[in-house]
Amino acid sequence: MQAPKRRICYFYPHASTFIVRDLELLATHYEVSPYEFSVRVKWKLPFEFLKQLFYILFRTKRALFVCHFAGYASLLPALLGRLLGKKVFVIVAGNDGSNFLDFRYGNFTKRLLGWATKTSLRFATHIMPVAQGLVYQDYRYYPGGSPAQGYQYFAPKTKKVPYSVIPYGFNTELFALDQQVQRAPHSFITIGNLKDPYCYFRKGFDLILDLAKRKPEWSFTIIGWEPNGQEVPTNVELVPFSPIAVVINYLQKHRYYFQLSVMEGFPNALGEAMACGCVPIGSNVSGIPELIGDTGLILSEKNVVYLERSIELLVQQDFQEASLKARKRIEANFLPRHRLEKMQEVFEKYGC
């Protein structure tokens, strides 16, 4: 008789694509009960806490807790998990390891949310950041940021909590390399987020538009972003938010992918672009250099002149070789099974 699957109560603030993928991945080996803690309407926050309290007390028997993002959604699971003797695993994925007052990004820009984040991480059994840079990194890319980023910098007491870096994994069958497609020699693409009001600056679109003005002979594509008064050069194509098949088609037609974020966790779009054979160009921020490795260009500071000169050297390299190298890095290190295996190792360490 087959033993019943271990149950996981999976808490998250909103159903992002990478969270849905995590739920599907864990469901292959565990009984997963997803719980969305909505924080979109602030005045409803006390009611969300009350609802979550009853859920934890009466519907989480024999379950371990996994929280994707530290913050309000993870606060009660961490505190009550400690009281009830449950194992609590918190995934740090971006804003829960950041503080940028200039454009109000990061949990630690807000006092109450920062406290909830610190407390959640302090009382966690084990922390599972998606990138080492979210634990701690000296920060030099953008002068408006703190001299360091990462949850241990903003919450020093969390240094006593064990952690394991477990990156996201990417579906290389869906995000495929099509070597039959002709890619324009100087074609660059990036993907944004219409729902993020600070997307233009945080994702480095201002830097991309500056570069486009300097290099009118190059072509640029931005998917999922709409200008808000910004001047867009004629060599920049703006594509609205599109189905995944359309996005993949665009990735397969471009040579280079931009991830010039001022702050990021472990960017899924960058990994997916590399799987499609795009050569990566990214900022030296958090998980971006961890993902790129030696397969592309890593920009050490936000400077359009430096970016232009670096790309001029990059495009002289053999593209086919660089494209295949980017794809192989994803296949070797960042598949969904790699993430699942590492999560299982952590759970088993605590008898889960």
C-alpha positions in Angstrom: 0.0 0.0 0.0 1.4 3.4 -1.0 2.1 5.8 1.8 0.0 9.0 1.7 1.7 12.1 0.4 3.0 14.6 2.9 0.9 17.7 3.0 2.2 21.2 2.3 0.2 24.3 3.1 1.6 26.9 0.7 1.0 30.5 1.6 1.5 33.4 -0.9 0.3 37.0 -1.5 -0.8 36.7 -5.1 -0.8 34.0 -7.8 2.2 35.0 -9.9 3.3 32.7 -12.8 6.3 31.5 -10.8 4.1 30.7 -7.8 1.7 28.7 -9.9 4.7 26.8 -11.3 5.9 26.1 -7.8 2.5 24.7 -6.8 2.4 22.5 -9.9 6.0 21.3 -9.2 5.4 20.4 -5.6 2.1 18.7 -6.4 4.0 16.0 -8.2 5.3 14.7 -4.9 3.2 16.3 -2.2 -0.4 17.1 -1.4 -0.4 20.8 -1.8 -3.0 23.1 -0.2 -2.6 26.7 -1.7 -3.6 29.6 0.4 -3.7 33.1 -1.1 -3.4 36.0 1.5 -4.6 39.0 -0.4 -2.9 42.3 0.4 -4.2 44.4 -2.4 -6.8 46.3 -0.3 -5.0 47.5 2.8 -8.1 48.1 5.0 -9.0 44.4 4.6 -5.7 43.3 6.1 -7.1 42.6 9.6 -9.8 40.5 8.1 -7.2 38.6 6.1 -5.2 37.9 9.2 -8.3 36.7 11.0 -9.3 34.4 8.1 -5.8 33.0 7.9 -5.7 32.4 11.7 -8.7 30.1 11.6 -7.3 28.4 8.6 -4.0 27.6 10.3 -5.7 26.5 13.6 -8.3 24.2 12.0 -7.2 23.2 8.5 -3.5 22.5 8.6 -3.3 19.2 10.5 -0.1 17.2 9.8 1.1 19.8 7.3 4.4 21.7 6.9 4.2 25.3 5.9 5.8 26.9 2.8 5.6 30.7 2.4 6.5 32.3 -0.9 7.7 35.8 0.0 8.2 37.0 3.5 5.8 39.6 4.6 2.2 39.8 5.8 1.3 36.4 4.2 4.0 34.6 6.1 3.7 36.3 9.5 1.1 34.1 11.1 2.4 30.9 9.6 5.8 31.7 11.0 4.6 32.7 14.5 1.9 30.0 14.9 4.1 27.4 13.2 6.7 27.9 16.0 4.0 27.6 18.7 2.3 24.6 17.1 5.6 22.8 16.4 5.3 22.9 12.6 8.2 23.3 10.2 8.0 26.6 8.4 10.0 27.3 5.1 10.1 30.8 3.7 11.0 31.6 0.1 12.7 35.0 -0.3 12.2 36.0 -3.9 12.8 39.8 -4.4 11.1 42.6 -2.6 11.5 40.8 0.7 15.2 41.3 0.5 15.3 44.9 -0.8 15.0 48.5 0.1 14.9 51.3 -2.5 13.2 54.4 -1.2 13.8 56.3 -4.5 11.0 54.3 -6.2 9.4 52.7 -3.2 10.5 49.1 -3.9 11.1 46.6 -1.2 9.4 45.5 2.0 11.9 47.3 4.1 10.7 50.7 2.7 7.6 50.3 4.9 7.8 50.1 8.7 5.0 47.6 9.3 5.7 45.4 6.3 9.4 45.5 7.1 8.6 44.3 10.7 6.4 41.5 9.4 9.2 40.4 7.0 11.9 40.4 9.7 9.6 38.5 12.1 8.6 35.9 9.6 12.2 35.2 8.7 13.4 35.2 12.3 10.9 32.6 13.3 11.2 30.4 10.1 12.6 26.9 10.4 14.6 27.3 7.2 14.8 30.1 4.6 15.0 29.3 0.9 16.1 32.4 -1.1 16.0 32.0 -4.9 19.4 33.8 -5.2 22.4 34.3 -2.9 22.2 38.0 -3.6 18.9 38.1 -1.7 20.7 36.9 1.4 23.4 39.6 1.3 25.2 41.6 -1.5 27.3 44.7 -1.6 25.4 47.0 -3.8 27.1 49.4 -6.3 24.9 49.3 -9.4 22.6 52.3 -8.7 23.7 55.1 -6.4 20.1 55.5 -5.0 20.2 52.1 -3.3 21.5 51.1 0.1 25.2 50.2 0.3 24.0 46.6 0.7 20.9 44.6 -0.1 19.6 41.3 1.1 17.4 40.2 4.1 20.4 39.6 6.4 21.5 43.2 5.9 18.0 44.6 6.9 17.2 41.9 9.5 20.6 41.0 11.2 18.9 38.6 13.6 18.0 36.3 10.7 21.7 35.4 10.4 21.0 32.6 12.9 18.4 31.0 10.7 19.7 28.4 8.3 19.2 28.9 4.6 19.6 27.2 1.3 19.7 29.0 -2.0 17.2 27.3 -4.4 16.8 29.0 -7.7 13.8 28.8 -10.0 13.7 26.2 -12.7 12.7 26.8 -16.4 10.8 24.6 -18.8 13.3 24.1 -21.7 10.7 22.1 -23.7 8.3 25.0 -23.8 11.0 27.7 -24.0 12.9 26.1 -26.9 15.9 27.0 -29.0 14.8 27.2 -32.7 17.9 27.4 -34.8 15.9 27.6 -38.0 14.7 31.1 -37.1 16.7 34.0 -38.6 17.6 36.5 -35.9 18.5 40.1 -36.8 22.1 40.9 -36.0 21.5 43.8 -33.6 18.1 42.8 -32.1 17.4 43.3 -28.4 14.4 42.4 -26.4 13.1 42.7 -22.8 9.8 42.0 -21.0 8.1 44.3 -18.5 5.0 44.3 -16.3 2.0 46.6 -16.9 0.9 46.2 -13.3 4.1 47.5 -11.8 3.9 51.4 -11.6 7.7 51.5 -11.2 8.5 49.1 -13.9 10.0 51.7 -16.3 12.8 52.6 -13.8 13.2 49.4 -11.8 13.5 47.2 -15.0 16.0 49.7 -16.6 13.8 50.7 -19.5 15.1 54.2 -19.2 18.6 52.9 -19.9 17.3 50.9 -22.9 15.6 53.9 -24.4 18.7 56.0 -23.9 20.7 53.3 -25.7 18.2 53.1 -28.5 18.6 56.9 -29.1 22.3 56.5 -29.3 22.1 53.4 -31.7 19.3 54.1 -34.2 20.7 51.3 -36.4 19.9 48.7 -33.7 16.4 47.3 -33.1 14.7 47.0 -29.7 11.5 45.3 -28.5 9.8 45.8 -25.1 6.9 43.5 -24.3 4.3 44.3 -21.6 5.1 48.0 -21.0 3.2 51.1 -21.9 4.9 54.5 -21.9 3.6 57.1 -19.5 4.9 60.3 -21.1 8.3 58.9 -22.0 9.7 59.5 -25.5 10.1 56.3 -27.4 12.5 56.2 -30.3 11.3 54.8 -33.7 13.7 51.8 -33.4 11.8 50.6 -30.3 8.8 48.3 -30.9 6.3 48.2 -28.0 4.3 44.9 -27.8 1.4 44.7 -25.4 1.1 41.9 -22.8 0.8 38.8 -24.9 0.1 35.0 -24.6 3.1 32.9 -23.8 3.3 31.4 -27.3 3.6 34.9 -28.8 6.3 35.9 -26.2 8.3 32.8 -27.1 8.1 33.6 -30.8 9.5 37.1 -30.1 12.3 35.7 -28.0 13.3 33.2 -30.7 13.5 36.1 -33.2 15.9 38.2 -31.1 19.6 37.8 -30.4 20.0 39.5 -27.1 17.9 39.8 -23.9 18.1 42.8 -21.5 17.7 42.4 -17.8 19.0 45.8 -16.7 17.0 45.9 -13.4 18.0 48.2 -10.6 16.8 45.4 -8.3 15.5 41.9 -9.1 15.2 38.5 -7.4 15.9 35.6 -9.8 14.2 36.8 -13.0 12.1 34.2 -14.7 11.9 36.1 -18.0 15.7 36.2 -18.2 16.0 32.4 -17.7 13.3 31.7 -20.2 15.0 34.0 -22.8 18.3 32.2 -22.3 16.5 28.9 -22.8 15.2 30.3 -26.1 18.8 31.0 -27.1 19.0 34.8 -26.3 22.4 36.0 -25.2 21.8 37.7 -21.8 22.8 41.3 -21.0 22.1 42.0 -17.3 22.9 44.3 -14.4 25.1 43.2 -11.5 22.1 42.9 -9.2 21.0 40.0 -7.0 20.3 36.8 -8.9 21.0 38.2 -12.4 24.8 37.5 -12.5 24.1 34.1 -10.8 21.8 33.2 -13.7 24.0 34.6 -16.5 27.3 33.2 -15.3 29.8 33.5 -18.2 27.3 33.3 -21.0 26.7 37.0 -21.6 27.3 40.6 -20.4 27.0 41.8 -16.8 26.9 45.6 -16.3 28.6 46.7 -13.1 27.0 50.2 -12.9 24.0 51.9 -14.5 25.8 53.9 -17.2 24.6 54.0 -20.9 28.1 54.8 -22.3 29.6 51.8 -20.5 26.6 49.7 -21.7 27.0 50.8 -25.3 30.7 50.1 -25.4 30.3 46.7 -23.7 27.6 45.6 -26.2 29.8 46.7 -29.2 32.3 44.2 -27.9 29.7 41.5 -27.2 28.2 41.6 -30.7 31.6 40.9 -32.3 31.5 37.4 -30.7 30.1 34.4 -32.6 26.4 34.5 -31.8 25.5 30.9 -32.5 28.1 29.7 -30.0 27.0 32.2 -27.4 23.4 31.4 -27.9 24.0 27.7 -27.4 26.1 28.4 -24.4 23.2 30.3 -22.8 20.8 27.5 -23.5 23.1 24.9 -22.1 23.6 26.8 -18.8 19.9 26.7 -18.2 19.7 23.0 -19.0 22.6 22.2 -16.7 21.7 24.2 -13.7 18.1 25.6 -13.7 15.5 23.0 -14.6 12.3 22.5 -12.6 13.6 19.1 -11.3 16.7 20.9 -9.9 14.5 23.1 -7.8 12.3 20.3 -6.7 15.2 18.1 -5.7 16.8 20.9 -3.6 13.5 21.7 -1.9 13.0 18.0 -1.1 16.5 17.8 0.4 15.7 20.7 2.8 12.3 19.2 3.8 13.9 15.8 4.4 16.6 17.4 6.6 13.8 18.2 9.1 12.0 14.9 8.7 9.3 16.2 6.4 
